[in-house]
C-alpha cells in the first residue's frame, strides 16, 4: 500500500506553507555561537533538563553545541552515549571508521587514511557529510566530540542547511527546483587498481523525506571529483549558493575545545587548517548516522 507524502514547506509547490514556516524559522533565530551552547554535567548521562535545552536549540537550528566535563578523555563511549540520548542509533560504520563505528579524526602520516583530507591538517571546504553515499544511505545525523584541540586553527564554520534553502528560495524559487533534480550532482566511482570500490552516485542536492517532510541536503563545494549538471539555471543556483556560504549572516564559527561537541542534523560545515602540538595532537571523534535527531 502506497503512503501519501506529508505536506512539507520544502515542497516548491507549497508557497503558503513555506512562507508560514520560514517566517517562524527566522523569528528569533540565534545570532551568536554562544546561543548554541549548553553546558552539561556528564555527557554519558545527559539530564532531562539538559536534553530539553539542547533539543530546543536543535529544533531551531538543526544543531547544538555542548560543553561537558570530559576534557582530554579519549573515550568513544562519550559520543555514542550522546548520540543515543538524542535517538541516533543507525550508525554509519564507514570503511575508515574504528571498530566501534566512530571515526578518530587526527593527523595520520601513514597507511590508507593519510590520502584523505580529514586525516590531515589541511582545510576542508563546505560540505555535508556522506554526499557521496547512495540515496538509501544518506547521512542525516552528525556528531563531533573534541578530545584535544589543535595548538592553532581548526575552527569549524556551521550553517543550518534550512537557512541556505531559505536564501536560495527567496532569491529565486526555480533555484530549488534546479537543485532538486535527480541528476544534478554526480560523484564519480572511487577506483583502486582498476576495481570499483564505490560506485558512482547521482542525485539531488535538496530532497524531502516523504514520510516526515524533513529537508536533506547533499553538497560539497569541492571542484574535483564532482560532476554538476551543466544547465544554466543549475549553475546560477550553485553560484548563488557559493555567495551564501561566503556572506550569510547566519554562519556560526566555533573551535571545539576538549570536552565540547556538536550534535546536528548534518548541517553544512567546513574546517580551517590547523597546526598541532606534537605532544598533544588534535583528536576529534566523529559519529555519522542514517537517522535524524529525534524530536528536532
N, C-alpha and C positions, 0 to 999 in steps of 0.2 A: 504494500500500500504506500503510495507516494505521500509525502508530507509537504503541505504548502509552506513556502518560506515565510518567516515572520517579517512584518513591516520594519524596515531599517532606515534610519536617517541617512545612511550612506548610499542608499539606492538613488542614483541620479534622477529618477522619475518622481521621487517623494520630496517635492520642494517645500511644502508646508511643514512636514515632519522635520526636515533638515533645518529650516530656519528656527523652529522652536527649540530643537536640540542644540544647535550651535550657539544661540543666544545664552542658553543656560550653561553651556560648556565654558564660554568665555567670561561669564559673570564671576567676579571674584577669583579669577584664575591666579594662582601663585605667581609672585614676581621675583622672589629671591630664593636661592638654593636652600637657605635656612628653613623656608616654608615646606620643604620636602622631607625634613629630617625629624626623626623620632628617636629619642633616647630610650633604650631598653635595658633591663637589668641582666637578663640571661637569654641569649638568642636561641638556646635549646629549649627554653620553656617560656615563650612569649606569653605574657599575661593577657586576659581578656581585654583589659583597658588599653594595653599597648597594641594589641591586634586591631582593635577598633580604630584607634588613632591612625595606624598605618593604612588600614583599609580605606578610611575616609579620604586620605590623600590619593591612594590608588584610583579610587572612583573618579576623582577629578582629573588626574594627570597620567594615569596608566603606569605610575612608578612611585616609589617611595625609597628614601634612604634611611638606614638605621645605624645607630652607634651603640655598640654593646661593650661588654667588659671582658672581651676575649682577645685583647691585643697580643699579637705575636704567637697565638696558639694555632699551630698547624694541624687543625682537626677538621677533616672533611665532613664529619657528622654535623658540624655547625651549619653550613649552607643547606645540607639535606634536611635538617630539622626545621630551618626557616621556611624552606620550600613546602614541606609537608604541612606546616601551620597555615599556609595560605592555599592549601588544596592542590599544590603542584606535585603530582605523583608520577606522571608519564615522562620519565627521564629519558632524554636523548643520549644514550651511551655511544657517542660518536667514536670513530676509529682511532682518534688520537687521545681520547679520554683515558683517565686512570681506571683501575679495576672497579672502583665504586660508581663509575659513570660521571664523576666530577672531573673537570679538566684543570690541571695546575698550570696557570699562565705565569711563566717565568722565562727568563732568557736561557735558551738551550743552544749549546755550541757544537753538538754532535748528534748523529742519528737522524731519523726521518723528520722530527719536529723542527730542526734548525732551518729547514727550507720554507717554513711558514711564518708569516709576519707576526701572528700573535705570540710566537715564542722568541721574538727578537725585541730590541728596544726601539724599533722604528715606529713612526706614526702610523696609525690605522685610520683611514678616511671613513666618512659617514657610511653607515650600513645598518641593516637589521640582521640579526643572526640567522643562519640557515637559509639565506636567499638562494643557495644552490641546491636545496633539497627538492624532492618531488612534491607535487601538490598534496599528496597524502601524508607527508611527513614534515609539514611546515612547523617552525618553532613559534610558539605563542607565548611562552613564558621564559624569562631570562633572569638569572640571579647571579650577582657577583659578590664575593666576600673577600675582603682585604686582610691578609695575614701580615704582610710587610709592604709598605710603600717604597717607591724609589727614592734615592737621595735627592734627585731633582727631576721635575717633569712628571709625565704620566697622567696628566689631567684628562678627564672624560668630559665631552660635551654631550648633552642629553636633550632630545626633543621628542615630545609626545607625537606619535605619528598621526593622531587625530587632529592635532593642530596643523600639521603640514597639509592634511587633507582639506581643512577649512580654508587655508590660504589659497590653495590651488582652486578649489571650487568657487570661492568668492571672486577670484580673478577671472576665471572662465570655466563654467561647468563642463565644457567639452574636454578640458584637460583631464577630468576624472574619467570620462568615458574612454579617452585615449589610453590612460594608464590602467584601465580595467580590461583591455583587450587580452585575450588568452595567448597571443603570440607576440606580446610587446617586448618581452625580456627573455633572452636565451643565455644560459650558462653552458658553454661547450663541455663535452665529455672530458673527464680527467683521465689521462692516459699514463701508463707506466710500461715502458719497454714494449710498446705496441699493443698492450692489452688495455681494455676499458676497465678502469677502477670505479668510475662513477659515470653513469650515462648522462648525456646532455639533458638539461631541464629547461623547458619553455613554459612560461606562464605570465600572469599579470603582475603588476606592481601592487595594486589595491584589489582586494577581494573581500567578499562579505560571507560570513558564516550563515548558511541558510537556516540553521536551527536556532541560533541565538541573535543574529543580526549584527554581531560584532564585526569590526573592521580589522583586517590583517594587512600588513604591508611587507612587501618583499623587495629589497632595494640595496644597491651598493653604488657608491659614487665612482668606484674604480673604473678605469677605462679598459684595462686589459682583461681578457677572459670574460667579457660580457658583450653580447650582440644585441643592440637595440633595433627595434623596428624603425625603418628609415622613412616613415611618412611625416610630412611637415608638422602636423598637429602634435604628434608624439614628441618630436624634437623640440618643439616650442614649450610643451609641458615640462620636459626634462630640464630645459634651460631655466624656466621659472622656479622649478624645484631646487635647482642649484642656488638660485638667488635666495630662496627661503632659508636654505642651510647656511648661508653666509650672513644673513641680515635679520632673521626672525627675532622679534623681541622676547619670545618665549623659550629661547635656548637657555638651558641651565648648564653651569660648569662646576665641576667638583673634582677634587683629588681625594680619593678614598684613603683614609688613614687606617692603621691597624685596628681591627675590631669593627670597622664600618662595612656596610654592604648596600647593595641595590637590589630591590625586588621590582620586577617590571613585567608588563605585557609586551616584551620585546620591542621597546621603543627604539627610535633612531639614536645612534650613539657613535662617537669616534673616540680615538685615544691619541694624545700627544706623545711625541717621542720622549725618552727619559734616559737618565744616567743612573746606574746602580752604585750603591755602596757594596763593594765586593764582599765585605764581611756580612752584609745583611741585604741580599738581593731581593728585588721586588717579587712578591708572590701573591697572586690573586687566585681564588677558586672560582670557577665558572660552572654553573649548572644550567642546562637548557632543557626545556620541557615542551612536549607536544600539546599541553593544556594551558589555559589562562588561569590567572589568579581568581579563585572562587569568590564571588560576591563583588567583583570590581566592575 
